[in-house]
Amino acid sequence: MKVLVVCTLVAAASASFFGGQHLSGFQSDSSDGVTLAQKQHDINFLLYKVYEPLHDAKLKNLVESFNPETEASNFPDGGVAVLKLLKELKDHHLEEKEHFFSVFNCTQREQAMMLANVLMQCQDWTIFTSYAAYFRQQMNEEEFVYAMYAAVAHSPLTRNVVLPPIYEIMPHFFTSSEVLQQAYKAKMTTKAGKFPMDFTGTQNNPEYRVAYFTEDIGLSTHYLNWHIEYPFWWNDTFGRHIDRKGETFFWVHHQLNNRFDAERLSNHLRVVEKLHWDGTLHEGIHPHTSYKYGNFFPVRPDDVHIQDVDNVAEVYDLMMMDQRIRDAIAHGYITDKDGSKVDIMNEKGIDILGNIIESSMYSPNADYYGSLNNLGQVLLGHQGDPHDKYHEAPSVLEHYETATRDPAFYQLHKYIDDLFRKHKDRLPPYNKEELEFQGVAINSINIDGTLETYLEDYEYSLINAVDSKDEVENVDISTFMPRLMHKDFSFNIDIMNNNGAEVLATIRIFAWPLRDSNGVIFPFNEGRWHAIELDRFWKTLTPGNNHIVRKSVESSVTVPDVPSIKTLQDMTEAALNGGTELHLEQFVSATGLPNRLLIPKGNEAGMEFKLVVAVTDGTADAAIDNLETLTKFHHYGYKGVYPDKRPHGYPLDRRVPDERVFHEIPNFAETIVKVYNHDQHIQHH
């Protein structure tokens, strides 16, 4: 079974890159004297028009005078990784240019990892850019982009460098073929153009009602960047351990499920039905997008019965993985590769299960438990051509940056989420003593401002979609489409501290739809599983009443939208020319949802949500010292020991057989709020 080697191939490749060594040295901080502005400039141009030769004179000169073998001995691994990659190049084993790339293709992924490994080991900026520029000219373009994104995210040399938005680096993945035809025409006639783009499909398709969410380019950026920060191929030999990686895999997808269900309810649709391997994919997909060199992203018609896929997997294989995971959950332990039993009936069990289900390099027994998520995603992506009769290009499900567009993505993850829930529901419920924060009570919670969403046009550049020609003048070419926004608001929370001294508190804010698609109120235990985390932050409570105002823009689960390539370059050039520092810190982590997607769409009548706030003991919650000084952290992309030792979703992560336990503790409060959408669309063109 060809793709069952997803895990073992990654394991073998990752270990062999370093010859089995643990390279603790290459993750140390680097002070090479190169300004952030210069680094940002170089990254911008390494990724600019990646399907063409380098456009930056400095990078061109570096390549012309660079011998990649000369510097090999200076690498922490003695040059093993770079010499291996050079041999692959010399032997013509690397993927050719102008071909497709997918991270789920074992060979292509290994090649991208080789380059990422080389770049992450570089100790000097000139060496980093030299190798990057050299291999940019030698490797498959999309492999290079993936490797660059991984290296920039994890190398100490690129700390605070911002990755340009993927939808401007590879606009073909996100822009309809019809709009790209207009862009090519504008280029050839040297007439600047801004072209409108609508969502895929028509109102004849009920899924069109939620296309503003599934086709949101900020959502795509979030999902890609999370997987770049938490790659399934990551091995600790890369220099550090990714804390709670499996649990965060669960939580990110759990939140995506809950958020999509809330969007569906906002639009009078039923929540997503979970996938059944012996069932039917009722919703098809027609992406209306194409690859750079002409092949269209595959179409899948409606009502496709899930079939075996030649050279990928049989449905039976997925069912066997499912059964082994269910057995582990039922027994309360997993079986390690050496045959020993590992207890999962504890707070760390979700992390182990997440590593198994994805499956990542952290899986304790990938050979036995398989790769349910990754293999499942590939199998579903081929359902339009399961027997390879038409030799179609990789589907949207085979790219992180496009996967969230496919209805099958949400069905797969609703099914996987159900497995996680089965595990969570086997853990004992929290009792009053575990939930209570002695001496602390919430007196009131309310919203300052209206919870209201609207659509607003957003423009992005298509300059990287069209080819440059010396004889054809460059003109501004872009497209624009509506995207969801919300009006600013604040949470106002009054908390009484009766302890007579300052205490550190963790403030956790959630909301879930009050009613299902039939208008029936969700029971507390069902509602809490549909909860959307809106914020999590720490506050020192002084004795007496504490009035806390938390602005929506401050949410730790969200990030600002990544600036456009032009904005990044303008800021960079201003810093270089003015001799000033470049400050991009707020944009470094793109792993969270865009802040404008903090709340679901709602509807004209005002969609009801149950808003809940839990104030828990910050000192008991803390996994690191001086937690109160951590004024801002990116919840989805935190590096190092995760600061909050409580499980993601606490205290709503375990079953609640009797909701009165929450009503009896004063540090928990709830209210009903409404989210409005009045069909407002702000147009700028």
C-alpha positions as CSV (number, residue, x, y, z in Angstrom):
1,M,0.0,0.0,0.0
2,K,1.9,3.0,-1.3
3,V,1.0,5.8,1.0
4,L,1.2,3.8,4.1
5,V,4.8,4.8,4.1
6,V,3.8,8.4,4.9
7,C,5.0,8.0,8.5
8,T,8.0,5.7,8.1
9,L,9.4,7.6,5.1
10,V,9.3,10.8,7.2
11,A,10.9,9.1,10.1
12,A,13.7,7.6,8.0
13,A,14.3,10.9,6.2
14,S,14.3,13.1,9.2
15,A,16.7,11.0,11.2
16,S,19.1,10.5,8.2
17,F,19.4,14.2,7.6
18,F,21.5,14.5,10.7
19,G,23.0,11.0,10.8
20,G,21.1,10.4,14.0
21,Q,22.6,13.3,15.8
22,H,20.8,15.8,18.0
23,L,21.8,19.2,16.7
24,S,21.3,21.3,19.9
25,G,23.6,23.9,18.7
26,F,21.9,25.2,15.6
27,Q,18.8,26.4,17.3
28,S,20.8,28.9,19.4
29,D,20.2,32.6,19.0
30,S,22.3,34.3,16.3
31,S,23.6,37.8,16.3
32,D,25.2,38.2,12.9
33,G,25.0,42.0,12.7
34,V,22.5,42.0,9.8
35,T,19.5,44.2,10.3
36,L,16.0,42.9,10.3
37,A,15.2,45.2,7.4
38,Q,17.9,43.6,5.3
39,K,16.7,40.1,6.2
40,Q,13.1,41.0,5.4
41,H,14.3,42.5,2.0
42,D,16.1,39.3,1.1
43,I,13.2,37.0,2.0
44,N,10.8,39.2,0.0
45,F,12.9,38.9,-3.1
46,L,13.7,35.2,-2.6
47,L,10.0,34.6,-2.8
48,Y,9.2,37.3,-5.4
49,K,8.1,35.8,-8.8
50,V,9.4,32.4,-7.7
51,Y,8.6,30.8,-11.1
52,E,11.2,33.2,-12.7
53,P,14.9,33.8,-12.2
54,L,16.0,36.0,-9.4
55,H,15.1,39.7,-9.8
56,D,17.4,41.1,-7.0
57,A,20.9,42.1,-8.1
58,K,22.5,41.3,-4.7
59,L,21.0,37.7,-4.7
60,K,22.1,37.2,-8.3
61,N,25.7,38.2,-7.4
62,L,25.7,35.8,-4.4
63,V,24.7,32.8,-6.6
64,E,27.3,33.6,-9.3
65,S,30.2,33.6,-6.8
66,F,28.9,30.8,-4.5
67,N,30.2,27.2,-4.3
68,P,27.7,25.2,-2.2
69,E,30.3,22.5,-1.4
70,T,32.8,24.9,0.1
71,E,30.7,25.8,3.1
72,A,29.5,22.3,3.9
73,S,32.1,21.5,6.5
74,N,30.9,24.5,8.6
75,F,27.5,23.0,9.2
76,P,26.7,21.5,12.7
77,D,26.2,18.1,11.0
78,G,29.5,18.3,9.2
79,G,27.8,18.9,5.9
80,V,25.8,15.7,5.7
81,A,22.5,17.4,4.8
82,V,23.8,19.8,2.2
83,L,26.1,17.2,0.5
84,K,23.1,14.8,0.4
85,L,20.9,17.5,-1.3
86,L,23.7,18.3,-3.7
87,K,24.1,14.6,-4.6
88,E,20.3,14.4,-5.2
89,L,20.6,17.4,-7.5
90,K,23.7,16.0,-9.4
91,D,21.9,12.6,-9.8
92,H,18.8,14.4,-11.2
93,H,16.6,12.9,-8.5
94,L,15.0,16.2,-7.4
95,E,11.5,17.1,-8.6
96,E,11.7,19.0,-11.9
97,K,10.6,22.6,-12.2
98,E,7.1,23.3,-13.5
99,H,5.7,20.2,-11.8
100,F,3.2,19.9,-9.0
101,F,4.2,19.7,-5.4
102,S,2.3,18.4,-2.4
103,V,3.5,17.9,1.1
104,F,1.6,14.6,1.2
105,N,3.8,13.2,-1.6
106,C,6.6,11.4,0.3
107,T,9.4,12.0,-2.2
108,Q,8.6,15.7,-2.7
109,R,8.2,16.3,1.0
110,E,11.6,14.7,1.7
111,Q,13.2,16.9,-0.8
112,A,11.6,20.1,0.6
113,M,12.7,18.9,4.1
114,M,16.3,18.5,2.9
115,L,16.4,22.2,1.9
116,A,14.6,23.3,5.0
117,N,17.2,21.4,7.0
118,V,20.1,23.0,5.2
119,L,18.7,26.5,5.7
120,M,17.9,25.9,9.4
121,Q,21.5,24.8,10.1
122,C,23.0,28.0,8.5
123,Q,24.8,30.0,11.1
124,D,25.3,33.2,9.1
125,W,22.9,35.3,7.0
126,T,25.1,35.4,3.9
127,I,25.3,31.7,4.0
128,F,21.6,31.3,4.5
129,T,20.7,33.6,1.5
130,S,23.4,32.1,-0.7
131,Y,22.1,28.5,-0.2
132,A,18.5,29.8,-0.6
133,A,19.3,31.7,-3.8
134,Y,21.3,28.8,-5.2
135,F,18.6,26.1,-4.6
136,R,15.9,28.5,-5.7
137,Q,17.4,28.2,-9.2
138,Q,17.8,24.4,-9.0
139,M,14.7,23.1,-7.3
140,N,11.0,22.8,-8.0
141,E,9.4,26.2,-7.4
142,E,6.7,25.0,-5.0
143,E,9.0,22.7,-3.1
144,F,11.3,25.7,-2.7
145,V,8.4,27.9,-1.3
146,Y,7.4,25.2,1.2
147,A,11.0,24.8,2.4
148,M,11.5,28.5,2.7
149,Y,8.4,28.9,4.7
150,A,9.5,26.1,7.1
151,A,13.0,27.5,7.4
152,V,11.9,31.1,8.0
153,A,9.4,29.9,10.7
154,H,12.0,27.8,12.6
155,S,15.5,29.3,12.0
156,P,16.9,31.5,14.7
157,L,18.4,33.7,11.9
158,T,15.0,34.7,10.8
159,R,13.5,35.6,14.1
160,N,10.9,38.4,13.5
161,V,11.1,38.1,9.8
162,V,7.5,38.0,8.4
163,L,6.5,35.5,5.7
164,P,4.7,37.3,2.9
165,P,1.1,36.1,2.4
166,I,1.0,32.9,0.5
167,Y,-2.0,34.1,-1.6
168,E,0.3,36.7,-3.2
169,I,3.3,34.3,-3.6
170,M,1.3,31.6,-5.3
171,P,-1.9,33.4,-6.4
172,H,-3.0,30.7,-8.8
173,F,-4.0,28.5,-5.8
174,F,-6.5,31.1,-4.7
175,T,-7.6,33.1,-7.7
176,S,-10.2,31.9,-10.2
177,S,-9.0,31.0,-13.7
178,E,-11.4,33.5,-15.1
179,V,-9.7,36.4,-13.2
180,L,-6.3,35.1,-14.1
181,Q,-7.2,35.3,-17.8
182,Q,-8.1,39.0,-17.2
183,A,-4.8,39.5,-15.4
184,Y,-2.8,38.0,-18.3
185,K,-4.6,40.2,-20.8
186,A,-3.9,43.3,-18.7
187,K,-0.2,42.4,-18.6
188,M,0.1,41.9,-22.3
189,T,-1.8,45.1,-23.1
190,T,0.1,47.0,-20.3
191,K,-3.2,48.2,-18.9
192,A,-3.4,48.2,-15.1
193,G,-6.5,46.4,-13.8
194,K,-8.4,45.6,-10.6
195,F,-10.7,42.6,-11.2
196,P,-13.6,41.5,-9.0
197,M,-13.7,37.9,-7.9
198,D,-16.8,36.3,-6.4
199,F,-17.0,33.1,-4.4
200,T,-17.0,29.7,-6.1
201,G,-20.4,28.4,-7.3
202,T,-23.9,29.9,-7.3
203,Q,-26.8,30.1,-4.9
204,N,-28.1,26.8,-6.3
205,N,-25.4,25.3,-4.1
206,P,-26.3,25.6,-0.3
207,E,-22.5,25.6,0.4
208,Y,-22.3,28.9,-1.4
209,R,-23.8,30.6,1.7
210,V,-20.6,29.8,3.7
211,A,-18.1,30.3,0.9
212,Y,-17.1,33.6,2.5
213,F,-15.6,31.5,5.3
214,T,-14.2,28.4,3.4
215,E,-12.6,30.6,0.7
216,D,-11.3,33.3,3.0
217,I,-7.6,33.7,2.2
218,G,-6.8,34.7,5.8
219,L,-8.3,31.4,6.9
220,S,-6.1,29.6,4.4
221,T,-3.0,31.6,5.6
222,H,-3.8,30.5,9.2
223,Y,-4.1,26.9,8.3
224,L,-0.9,26.8,6.3
225,N,1.1,28.7,8.8
226,W,-0.1,26.5,11.7
227,H,1.1,23.4,9.8
228,I,4.4,25.2,9.1
229,E,4.9,25.9,12.8
230,Y,3.7,22.4,13.8
231,P,4.8,20.2,10.9
232,F,3.9,16.5,11.1
233,W,7.4,15.7,9.8
234,W,9.2,17.6,12.6
235,N,11.7,15.5,14.6
236,D,13.4,16.7,17.7
237,T,16.8,16.3,16.0
238,F,15.9,19.6,14.4
239,G,16.9,21.2,17.7
240,R,13.9,21.6,19.9
241,H,10.8,19.8,21.1
242,I,7.4,21.2,20.1
243,D,5.4,21.2,23.3
244,R,1.9,19.7,23.2
245,K,2.0,19.3,19.5
246,G,-0.6,16.5,19.3
247,E,-3.0,18.3,21.7
248,T,-2.7,21.4,19.6
249,F,-3.5,19.5,16.5
250,F,-6.7,18.4,18.2
251,W,-7.5,21.9,19.4
252,V,-6.9,23.8,16.2
253,H,-9.1,21.4,14.2
254,H,-11.7,21.3,17.0
255,Q,-12.0,25.0,16.8
256,L,-12.2,25.0,13.0
257,N,-15.1,22.5,13.3
258,N,-16.9,24.6,15.8
259,R,-16.4,27.8,14.0
260,F,-17.6,26.3,10.7
261,D,-20.7,24.9,12.4
262,A,-21.4,28.3,13.8
263,E,-21.1,29.8,10.3
264,R,-23.5,27.2,9.0
265,L,-26.0,27.9,11.7
266,S,-25.7,31.6,11.0
267,N,-26.8,30.9,7.5
268,H,-29.6,28.5,8.4
269,L,-27.7,25.3,7.4
270,R,-27.3,22.1,9.4
271,V,-24.0,21.5,11.2
272,V,-21.5,19.3,9.4
273,E,-22.2,15.6,9.4
274,K,-19.2,13.5,10.2
275,L,-17.6,11.3,7.6
276,H,-18.2,7.5,7.4
277,W,-15.6,5.5,5.5
278,D,-18.3,3.3,4.0
279,G,-20.5,6.3,3.2
280,T,-21.0,9.0,0.6
281,L,-19.5,12.4,0.1
282,H,-22.7,14.3,-0.7
283,E,-21.1,17.7,-1.3
284,G,-18.8,18.0,-4.4
285,I,-16.3,20.7,-5.2
286,H,-15.4,22.7,-8.3
287,P,-12.4,24.9,-7.3
288,H,-12.3,27.0,-10.5
289,T,-8.6,27.4,-10.0
290,S,-5.6,26.1,-11.8
291,Y,-1.9,25.4,-11.3
292,K,0.7,27.8,-12.7
293,Y,1.3,25.6,-15.7
294,G,-2.2,25.0,-16.7
295,N,-3.7,21.9,-15.0
296,F,-6.9,22.6,-13.2
297,F,-7.5,21.6,-9.6
298,P,-9.6,18.4,-9.8
299,V,-13.4,18.5,-9.6
300,R,-15.4,16.1,-7.5
301,P,-19.1,15.7,-8.3
302,D,-21.9,15.4,-5.7
303,D,-22.9,12.1,-4.1
304,V,-19.6,10.2,-4.6
305,H,-19.4,6.9,-2.7
306,I,-16.0,6.7,-1.0
307,Q,-13.8,4.2,-2.9
308,D,-10.4,2.7,-2.7
309,V,-7.8,4.8,-4.5
310,D,-5.2,3.1,-6.7
311,N,-1.6,3.4,-5.4
312,V,-2.8,5.3,-2.3
313,A,-4.9,3.2,0.0
314,E,-8.0,1.0,0.4
315,V,-10.9,2.2,2.5
316,Y,-10.4,-0.9,4.6
317,D,-6.9,0.4,5.6
318,L,-8.5,3.5,7.1
319,M,-11.1,1.4,8.9
320,M,-8.4,-0.7,10.5
321,M,-6.6,2.4,11.7
322,D,-9.9,3.7,13.0
323,Q,-10.6,0.4,14.9
324,R,-7.1,0.4,16.5
325,I,-7.5,3.9,17.7
326,R,-11.0,3.2,19.1
327,D,-9.6,0.1,20.9
328,A,-6.9,2.3,22.5
329,I,-9.5,4.8,23.6
330,A,-11.7,2.0,25.0
331,H,-8.8,0.3,26.8
332,G,-7.3,3.6,28.1
333,Y,-3.9,2.9,26.8
334,I,-1.9,2.8,23.5
335,T,0.7,0.2,22.6
336,D,4.1,1.6,22.0
337,K,6.3,0.3,19.2
338,D,8.2,-1.9,21.7
339,G,4.9,-3.5,22.9
340,S,4.6,-1.6,26.2
341,K,1.4,0.0,27.3
342,V,1.2,3.8,27.6
343,D,-1.6,5.2,29.8
344,I,-3.8,7.8,28.1
345,M,-6.4,8.2,30.9
346,N,-4.9,11.5,32.0
347,E,-4.3,15.1,30.8
348,K,-1.4,14.0,28.5
349,G,-3.5,11.3,26.7
350,I,-5.0,13.8,24.3
351,D,-1.4,14.8,23.2
352,I,-0.5,11.2,22.5
353,L,-3.8,10.6,20.6
354,G,-3.2,13.8,18.5
355,N,0.3,12.6,17.5
356,I,-1.2,9.2,16.6
357,I,-4.2,10.4,14.6
358,E,-2.3,13.0,12.5
359,S,0.1,11.1,12.5
360,S,3.3,13.0,13.3
361,M,6.9,12.0,14.0
362,Y,5.9,12.1,17.6
363,S,3.6,9.1,17.1
364,P,4.7,6.3,19.5
365,N,3.7,3.6,17.1
366,A,3.1,4.8,13.5
367,D,3.5,1.4,12.0
368,Y,0.5,0.1,14.0
369,Y,-1.8,3.1,14.2
370,G,-1.0,4.4,10.8
371,S,-1.7,8.0,9.6
372,L,-5.5,8.4,9.8
373,N,-5.6,12.1,9.1
374,N,-2.9,12.5,6.4
375,L,-3.8,9.4,4.5
376,G,-7.5,10.1,4.8
377,Q,-7.0,13.6,3.4
378,V,-5.2,12.2,0.4
379,L,-7.7,9.4,-0.2
380,L,-10.6,11.9,-0.1
381,G,-8.7,14.2,-2.4
382,H,-8.6,11.5,-5.1
383,Q,-12.3,10.6,-5.0
384,G,-13.0,12.4,-8.3
385,D,-10.6,10.1,-10.1
386,P,-9.9,7.1,-7.8
387,H,-8.4,4.9,-10.5
388,D,-6.1,7.5,-12.0
389,K,-7.8,7.3,-15.4
390,Y,-7.2,11.0,-16.1
391,H,-4.0,11.4,-14.1
392,E,-5.3,14.6,-12.4
393,A,-3.2,17.1,-10.5
394,P,-3.2,17.1,-6.7
395,S,-6.6,18.2,-5.2
396,V,-7.2,21.1,-2.9
397,L,-7.1,18.6,0.0
398,E,-3.5,17.9,-0.8
399,H,-2.4,21.4,0.0
400,Y,-2.8,23.0,3.5
401,E,-3.3,26.4,1.9
402,T,-6.4,25.2,0.0
403,A,-7.8,22.3,2.1
404,T,-10.3,24.4,4.0
405,R,-12.2,25.1,0.7
406,D,-13.4,21.5,0.4
407,P,-16.6,20.5,2.3
408,A,-15.0,17.0,2.7
409,F,-12.3,18.6,4.8
410,Y,-14.8,19.5,7.5
411,Q,-16.5,16.1,7.3
412,L,-13.2,14.4,7.8
413,H,-12.3,16.5,10.8
414,K,-15.8,16.2,12.3
415,Y,-15.2,12.5,12.3
416,I,-11.7,12.8,13.8
417,D,-13.1,15.3,16.4
418,D,-15.6,12.6,17.4
419,L,-12.7,10.2,18.2
420,F,-11.1,12.9,20.4
421,R,-14.4,13.4,22.1
422,K,-14.7,9.7,22.9
423,H,-11.4,9.9,24.7
424,K,-12.2,13.1,26.5
425,D,-15.6,11.7,27.6
426,R,-13.9,8.8,29.3
427,L,-12.0,11.1,31.6
428,P,-13.6,11.9,34.9
429,P,-15.6,15.2,35.0
430,Y,-14.1,18.1,36.9
431,N,-15.6,18.4,40.4
432,K,-16.4,21.6,42.3
433,E,-13.1,21.6,44.2
434,E,-11.1,21.4,40.9
435,L,-13.1,24.2,39.2
436,E,-13.3,26.7,42.1
437,F,-11.0,29.6,42.5
438,Q,-11.1,30.4,46.2
439,G,-12.0,33.9,47.1
440,V,-12.7,35.0,43.5
441,A,-16.1,35.7,42.0
442,I,-17.4,37.1,38.7
443,N,-19.9,39.9,39.5
444,S,-20.9,40.7,35.9
445,I,-20.0,40.2,32.2
446,N,-21.2,42.4,29.3
447,I,-20.2,43.6,25.9
448,D,-19.2,47.2,25.2
449,G,-20.3,47.7,21.6
450,T,-22.4,45.8,19.2
451,L,-21.5,42.3,18.1
452,E,-22.0,42.9,14.4
453,T,-20.3,41.6,11.3
454,Y,-20.2,42.8,7.7
455,L,-18.4,42.1,4.4
456,E,-15.7,44.4,3.1
457,D,-13.7,44.2,-0.2
458,Y,-10.1,43.2,0.1
459,E,-7.6,43.6,-2.7
460,Y,-4.5,41.5,-3.3
461,S,-1.8,41.6,-5.9
462,L,-1.6,39.3,-8.9
463,I,1.9,40.5,-9.9
464,N,3.3,37.0,-9.1
465,A,0.6,35.4,-11.3
466,V,1.8,36.8,-14.6
467,D,5.2,36.4,-16.3
468,S,7.7,39.2,-16.5
469,K,9.1,40.1,-20.0
470,D,11.7,42.7,-20.7
471,E,9.8,44.0,-23.6
472,V,6.5,44.3,-21.7
473,E,6.1,47.0,-19.1
474,N,5.0,46.1,-15.6
475,V,1.6,47.4,-14.5
476,D,-0.4,47.0,-11.3
477,I,-2.7,44.0,-11.5
478,S,-4.9,42.9,-8.6
479,T,-8.1,41.2,-7.7
480,F,-10.6,42.0,-4.9
481,M,-13.2,40.0,-3.2
482,P,-15.4,40.4,-0.1
483,R,-14.3,39.0,3.3
484,L,-15.9,38.9,6.7
485,M,-15.1,41.7,9.2
486,H,-16.6,42.7,12.6
487,K,-17.1,45.9,14.4
488,D,-14.8,46.6,17.3
489,F,-16.1,45.6,20.7
490,S,-14.8,44.9,24.2
491,F,-15.5,42.4,27.0
492,N,-16.3,44.2,30.3
493,I,-15.8,41.8,33.2
494,D,-16.2,42.7,36.9
495,I,-14.3,40.3,39.2
496,M,-14.3,40.4,43.0
497,N,-11.1,39.3,44.8
498,N,-11.9,38.6,48.4
499,N,-8.5,37.1,49.3
500,G,-7.1,40.2,50.9
501,A,-4.0,40.1,48.6
502,E,-3.2,40.2,44.9
503,V,-3.8,36.9,43.0
504,L,-2.9,35.9,39.5
505,A,-5.9,34.9,37.4
506,T,-6.4,33.2,34.0
507,I,-9.4,34.6,32.2
508,R,-11.0,32.3,29.7
509,I,-13.7,33.4,27.3
510,F,-15.9,31.1,25.2
511,A,-19.1,31.2,23.2
512,W,-21.3,28.7,21.6
513,P,-24.5,28.8,19.5
514,L,-27.4,28.7,21.8
515,R,-29.6,26.7,19.4
516,D,-29.2,24.0,16.8
517,S,-30.5,24.2,13.2
518,N,-34.0,23.2,14.5
519,G,-34.1,26.0,17.0
520,V,-33.6,23.6,20.0
521,I,-31.4,24.9,22.8
522,F,-28.2,22.9,23.1
523,P,-27.9,21.2,26.5
524,F,-24.9,22.4,28.4
525,N,-22.8,19.3,27.8
526,E,-23.4,19.5,24.1
527,G,-23.0,23.2,23.9
528,R,-19.7,23.3,25.7
529,W,-18.3,20.8,23.0
530,H,-19.3,23.4,20.4
531,A,-17.6,26.2,22.3
532,I,-15.5,28.7,20.3
533,E,-12.5,30.0,22.3
534,L,-12.6,33.8,22.0
535,D,-9.7,34.8,24.3
536,R,-7.4,33.6,27.1
537,F,-5.2,36.0,29.1
538,W,-3.7,36.6,32.5
539,K,-4.5,39.4,34.9
540,T,-3.3,40.2,38.4
541,L,-6.4,40.9,40.6
542,T,-6.1,43.4,43.3
543,P,-8.1,43.0,46.5
544,G,-11.7,44.1,46.0
545,N,-13.5,44.8,42.7
546,N,-11.5,44.6,39.5
547,H,-13.1,46.1,36.4
548,I,-11.5,44.5,33.3
549,V,-11.9,45.8,29.8
550,R,-10.5,43.4,27.1
551,K,-10.7,44.7,23.6
552,S,-11.5,42.3,20.7
553,V,-8.3,43.3,18.9
554,E,-6.3,42.0,21.9
555,S,-7.5,38.4,21.6
556,S,-4.7,35.9,22.0
557,V,-6.3,33.4,19.6
558,T,-6.2,35.9,16.7
559,V,-3.5,37.8,14.8
560,P,-3.6,40.7,12.4
561,D,-3.8,39.9,8.7
562,V,-0.4,39.6,7.1
563,P,0.6,42.7,5.3
564,S,0.8,42.6,1.5
565,I,4.1,42.0,-0.3
566,K,4.0,45.7,-1.4
567,T,3.4,46.9,2.2
568,L,6.2,44.7,3.6
569,Q,8.6,45.9,0.9
570,D,7.6,49.6,1.4
571,M,8.2,49.3,5.2
572,T,11.5,47.5,4.5
573,E,12.8,50.0,2.1
574,A,11.8,52.9,4.4
575,A,13.8,51.3,7.2
576,L,16.8,50.6,5.0
577,N,16.8,54.1,3.4
578,G,16.2,55.9,6.7
579,G,18.5,53.8,8.8
580,T,15.7,53.0,11.2
581,E,14.6,49.8,12.9
582,L,11.9,47.7,11.2
583,H,9.2,46.7,13.6
584,L,7.0,43.8,12.4
585,E,6.6,41.8,15.6
586,Q,2.8,41.9,15.5
587,F,2.8,40.1,12.2
588,V,5.4,37.4,12.9
589,S,3.0,34.7,14.0
590,A,0.3,34.1,11.4
591,T,-0.8,30.9,13.1
592,G,-3.9,32.3,14.7
593,L,-7.2,33.2,13.0
594,P,-7.3,36.8,11.5
595,N,-8.7,39.0,14.2
596,R,-11.5,40.0,11.8
597,L,-12.7,36.4,12.0
598,L,-12.9,36.4,15.8
599,I,-16.7,36.0,15.9
600,P,-19.1,34.1,13.5
601,K,-21.2,36.0,10.9
602,G,-24.5,35.9,12.8
603,N,-27.7,37.0,11.0
604,E,-30.2,39.8,10.5
605,A,-32.3,38.8,13.5
606,G,-29.3,38.4,15.8
607,M,-28.0,34.9,16.3
608,E,-27.9,33.9,19.9
609,F,-24.8,32.7,21.6
610,K,-24.1,31.6,25.1
611,L,-21.1,33.6,26.3
612,V,-19.2,32.1,29.2
613,V,-16.3,33.3,31.2
614,A,-14.2,31.2,33.6
615,V,-11.6,32.8,35.9
616,T,-9.1,30.2,37.1
617,D,-6.1,30.2,39.4
618,G,-3.3,31.7,37.4
619,T,-0.6,30.4,39.8
620,A,-1.9,26.9,39.6
621,D,-2.3,27.2,35.8
622,A,1.2,28.5,35.1
623,A,3.7,26.3,33.4
624,I,6.4,29.0,33.3
625,D,7.6,31.7,35.8
626,N,6.5,35.4,35.6
627,L,3.4,34.5,33.7
628,E,1.9,37.9,34.7
629,T,4.5,39.6,32.5
630,L,3.4,37.7,29.4
631,T,1.0,40.4,28.2
632,K,0.6,39.0,24.7
633,F,1.1,35.5,23.3
634,H,-0.1,33.8,20.1
635,H,-2.1,31.0,21.5
636,Y,-1.9,28.8,18.4
637,G,1.8,29.4,17.7
638,Y,3.6,29.6,21.0
639,K,7.2,28.5,21.0
640,G,8.8,26.9,24.0
641,V,7.0,25.5,27.0
642,Y,3.3,26.3,26.6
643,P,2.5,28.8,29.4
644,D,-0.8,27.5,30.4
645,K,-0.5,23.9,31.8
646,R,-4.3,23.3,31.7
647,P,-5.7,21.3,28.8
648,H,-6.8,23.3,25.7
649,G,-10.5,24.2,26.3
650,Y,-10.3,24.0,30.1
651,P,-12.7,23.9,32.0
652,L,-15.1,22.9,29.1
653,D,-13.0,20.1,27.7
654,R,-14.5,17.3,29.8
655,R,-18.1,16.0,29.9
656,V,-20.5,17.8,32.2
657,P,-23.1,15.3,33.5
658,D,-24.6,17.9,35.7
659,E,-24.2,21.5,34.7
660,R,-25.2,22.7,38.2
661,V,-21.5,22.2,39.2
662,F,-20.7,25.3,37.0
663,H,-23.6,27.3,38.4
664,E,-22.4,26.7,41.9
665,I,-18.9,28.1,41.5
666,P,-18.7,32.0,41.6
667,N,-15.7,32.1,39.3
668,F,-17.8,31.0,36.3
669,A,-20.5,33.2,34.7
670,E,-22.6,33.1,31.6
671,T,-24.9,35.3,29.6
672,I,-26.7,35.3,26.3
673,V,-25.5,37.6,23.5
674,K,-26.6,38.2,19.9
675,V,-24.4,38.5,16.8
676,Y,-25.9,40.6,14.0
677,N,-25.3,40.7,10.3
678,H,-27.3,43.2,8.3
679,D,-26.0,42.2,4.8
680,Q,-23.7,45.2,4.8
681,H,-21.0,45.0,2.1
682,I,-18.5,47.8,2.0
683,Q,-17.1,48.2,-1.5
684,H,-13.9,50.1,-2.3
685,H,-13.9,49.6,-6.1
